[in-house]
Amino acid sequence: QVQLVESGGGLVQAGGSLRLSCAASGTIFSIDTMGWYRQAPGKQRELVATITSGGSTKYADSVKGRFTISRDNAKNMVYLKMNSVKPEDTAVYYCYSEWYTYWGQGTQVTVSS
């Protein structure tokens, strides 16, 4: 049974940092491309960043240079380090497994100005 459990969300001031974590289980994690997506109120879910099994990364233009996605295949974990956060980064952040087309339950990130 596939499970993706996000953690690390919360309230942070603009300009601050936060690290999100996603724990995967029930998957062949090492071969899977993993992603972080986000959905703000009244908006569609959008891609934030992805990372392949080999470590290649892709970012949305809006977060390039501020966010870093990484993974630890030994621990079945994927991370999103968020630096220099802005109020427009406020959203529910979801972990995504491309191989299993599976979403986590999401973690709320709120950035105050």
C-alpha positions in Angstrom: 0.0 0.0 0.0 1.5 3.3 -1.1 1.8 6.0 1.5 3.2 9.5 1.2 3.3 11.5 4.5 4.3 15.2 4.4 5.5 17.1 7.4 7.3 20.4 8.2 4.7 22.9 7.2 3.7 25.8 9.4 3.7 29.6 9.8 6.8 31.5 8.7 7.6 35.1 8.2 8.5 36.5 4.8 12.2 36.1 4.1 12.4 33.1 6.4 13.0 29.4 5.7 11.2 26.1 6.1 12.0 22.5 5.2 9.2 20.1 4.1 9.7 16.4 4.3 7.9 13.5 2.6 8.2 9.9 3.9 7.3 7.3 1.3 6.4 3.7 2.0 5.0 0.9 -0.1 6.9 2.1 -3.2 10.0 1.2 -5.0 11.3 4.6 -4.0 14.7 4.5 -5.6 13.3 4.3 -9.2 10.5 6.9 -8.7 10.5 10.5 -9.8 9.1 12.5 -6.9 7.6 15.9 -6.9 6.3 18.7 -4.8 3.2 20.6 -5.9 1.2 23.3 -4.2 -2.3 24.6 -4.2 -3.3 28.1 -3.0 -6.9 28.9 -2.1 -8.9 29.4 -5.3 -6.1 28.3 -7.5 -5.2 25.2 -9.4 -2.5 22.8 -8.1 0.8 23.7 -9.6 4.2 22.1 -9.9 6.9 23.4 -7.5 9.8 21.0 -8.2 10.6 17.4 -9.2 13.6 15.1 -8.7 14.3 12.0 -10.7 15.8 8.8 -9.4 19.2 9.9 -10.6 18.9 13.3 -8.9 18.0 15.5 -11.8 15.8 18.4 -10.7 13.3 20.7 -12.3 11.7 23.9 -10.7 8.9 26.2 -11.4 10.2 29.6 -12.4 8.6 31.2 -9.4 10.8 29.2 -6.9 14.1 28.9 -8.8 17.0 30.0 -6.7 14.9 29.9 -3.5 13.7 26.3 -3.2 15.8 23.1 -3.3 14.4 19.6 -3.8 16.4 16.7 -2.6 16.0 13.0 -1.8 17.5 10.3 0.4 16.9 7.0 -1.3 18.2 5.1 1.8 15.5 6.6 3.9 12.7 6.8 1.3 12.5 10.5 1.9 12.2 13.6 -0.3 12.6 17.1 1.0 11.8 20.7 -0.1 14.0 23.4 1.4 12.3 26.7 1.1 14.4 29.8 1.5 13.5 33.5 1.2 9.8 32.6 1.3 7.2 35.1 0.1 3.5 35.5 1.0 2.7 34.2 -2.4 4.3 30.9 -1.4 1.3 30.3 1.0 -0.4 27.1 -0.1 -1.0 23.5 0.8 2.1 21.6 -0.4 1.7 18.0 -1.7 4.2 15.3 -2.2 3.7 13.3 -5.4 4.9 9.9 -6.7 5.1 9.9 -10.5 5.5 6.1 -10.8 2.4 5.4 -8.7 0.5 8.6 -9.6 -0.1 9.0 -5.9 -0.5 12.1 -3.7 0.2 12.7 -0.1 -2.4 14.4 2.1 -0.6 17.8 2.0 0.9 20.2 4.6 0.0 23.8 5.0 2.6 26.5 4.6 1.6 30.0 5.5 3.9 33.0 4.9 3.1 36.2 6.8 4.2 39.5 5.5 
